Amino acid sequence: MNKFEQKIEELREQGFRITKTRKGVLKVLFSCKNPVSAMYIKNLLTKQKIDANKTTIYRELNFLIKNGFIESVKLDEKMTMYEVCSHHHHHVKCMTCNKIFEIELNENIKEHEKKIFEDTGVKVFNHIFDFFGTCKSCNN
């Protein structure tokens, strides 16, 4: 059983319906290496003959986020993107071609969160830590 099928089974086990649109949204997200927009998802679903309007897709995305199956990623102020929750990572976005790279940082983020709590008393439950620049292709 692949990871996509495992997520579908998790949804079933939790008593959630597996609609054509819900399954299609998850399938698109599992097929993408990088975060994608809701409109990208809608376009792929349309190509797959899954008729889902924009509101339905956003409803499905919010449902999947709320239940911990996917995450939203905000790499600029204009657009939210979506990806499957797989492992903790960050992103680098080229500001010229908009290509997104996934990176893992070796630095222990939990140690920074602990220090933040010690210094300020704030218990960190989430963070946003992404990088923006120009990729090798655009620098040439």
C-alpha positions as CSV (number, residue, x, y, z in Angstrom):
1,M,0.0,0.0,0.0
2,N,1.5,3.3,-1.1
3,K,1.3,6.5,1.0
4,F,-1.6,7.9,-1.0
5,E,-3.6,4.7,-0.3
6,Q,-2.6,4.8,3.4
7,K,-4.0,8.3,3.7
8,I,-7.3,7.3,2.0
9,E,-7.5,4.3,4.4
10,E,-6.8,6.7,7.4
11,L,-9.7,8.9,6.3
12,R,-12.0,5.8,6.1
13,E,-10.9,4.6,9.5
14,Q,-11.7,8.0,11.0
15,G,-15.2,7.7,9.5
16,F,-14.8,10.3,6.8
17,R,-16.4,9.9,3.3
18,I,-14.1,9.4,0.4
19,T,-15.6,11.6,-2.3
20,K,-14.3,11.8,-5.8
21,T,-13.1,15.3,-5.2
22,R,-11.4,14.6,-1.9
23,K,-9.6,11.6,-3.4
24,G,-8.7,13.7,-6.4
25,V,-7.3,16.5,-4.3
26,L,-5.1,14.1,-2.3
27,K,-4.0,12.3,-5.4
28,V,-2.8,15.6,-7.0
29,L,-1.0,16.6,-3.8
30,F,0.7,13.2,-3.5
31,S,1.8,13.4,-7.2
32,C,3.5,16.8,-6.7
33,K,7.0,17.2,-5.3
34,N,6.5,20.9,-4.3
35,P,3.7,22.8,-2.8
36,V,0.9,23.7,-5.3
37,S,-1.9,26.3,-5.5
38,A,-5.6,25.6,-5.3
39,M,-6.0,26.6,-8.9
40,Y,-3.3,24.2,-10.0
41,I,-5.2,21.5,-8.2
42,K,-8.5,22.6,-9.9
43,N,-6.8,22.5,-13.3
44,L,-5.5,19.0,-12.8
45,L,-8.8,17.7,-11.5
46,T,-10.5,19.2,-14.6
47,K,-8.1,17.4,-16.8
48,Q,-9.0,14.2,-14.9
49,K,-12.7,14.8,-15.6
50,I,-13.4,15.5,-11.9
51,D,-15.9,18.4,-11.9
52,A,-15.2,20.4,-8.8
53,N,-15.7,24.2,-8.4
54,K,-13.3,26.5,-6.7
55,T,-15.4,26.6,-3.5
56,T,-15.5,22.8,-3.2
57,I,-11.7,22.5,-3.7
58,Y,-11.1,25.1,-0.9
59,R,-13.5,23.3,1.3
60,E,-11.6,20.0,0.8
61,L,-8.3,21.7,1.3
62,N,-9.5,23.2,4.6
63,F,-10.9,19.9,5.7
64,L,-7.6,18.1,4.9
65,I,-5.6,20.8,6.8
66,K,-8.0,20.7,9.8
67,N,-7.6,16.9,10.0
68,G,-3.8,16.9,9.7
69,F,-3.5,15.3,6.2
70,I,-2.0,18.3,4.4
71,E,-0.3,21.7,5.2
72,S,-0.7,25.1,3.8
73,V,2.5,27.0,2.8
74,K,2.6,30.7,2.3
75,L,5.6,31.7,0.3
76,D,4.4,35.1,-0.6
77,E,1.6,37.4,0.5
78,K,-0.6,36.7,-2.5
79,M,-0.9,32.9,-2.7
80,T,-1.3,30.0,-0.3
81,M,0.0,26.7,-1.5
82,Y,-0.6,23.2,-0.3
83,E,1.4,20.0,0.3
84,V,1.2,16.6,2.0
85,C,2.4,16.5,5.6
86,S,5.4,14.2,5.2
87,H,8.2,15.5,7.3
88,H,9.4,18.7,8.8
89,H,11.1,20.8,6.2
90,H,11.4,24.4,4.9
91,H,11.4,26.0,1.5
92,V,13.6,28.1,-0.7
93,K,11.8,30.1,-3.4
94,C,13.5,31.7,-6.5
95,M,12.0,35.2,-6.8
96,T,12.8,35.2,-10.5
97,C,11.3,32.0,-11.9
98,N,9.2,31.1,-8.8
99,K,10.7,27.6,-8.5
100,I,10.4,26.1,-5.0
101,F,13.0,23.9,-3.5
102,E,12.5,21.8,-0.3
103,I,15.3,21.9,2.2
104,E,16.0,20.3,5.5
105,L,18.0,22.2,8.1
106,N,20.5,20.3,10.2
107,E,20.3,22.9,12.9
108,N,18.1,21.7,15.8
109,I,15.0,24.0,15.6
110,K,13.7,22.5,18.9
111,E,16.7,24.0,20.7
112,H,15.8,27.4,19.3
113,E,12.2,27.0,20.4
114,K,13.4,26.0,23.9
115,K,15.6,29.1,24.1
116,I,12.7,31.3,22.9
117,F,10.6,29.8,25.8
118,E,13.4,30.4,28.3
119,D,14.0,34.0,27.1
120,T,10.4,35.1,26.6
121,G,8.1,32.6,28.2
122,V,6.5,32.0,24.8
123,K,5.9,28.3,24.0
124,V,6.3,27.9,20.3
125,F,3.7,25.6,18.6
126,N,4.6,26.4,15.0
127,H,7.0,28.5,13.0
128,I,7.5,29.8,9.4
129,F,11.0,29.7,8.2
130,D,11.5,30.0,4.5
131,F,14.2,31.5,2.3
132,F,13.9,33.7,-0.8
133,G,16.6,34.4,-3.4
134,T,17.6,33.6,-7.0
135,C,18.3,30.1,-8.2
136,K,21.4,29.0,-10.1
137,S,19.6,28.9,-13.4
138,C,18.4,32.5,-13.0
139,N,21.8,33.7,-11.9
140,N,23.4,32.8,-15.2
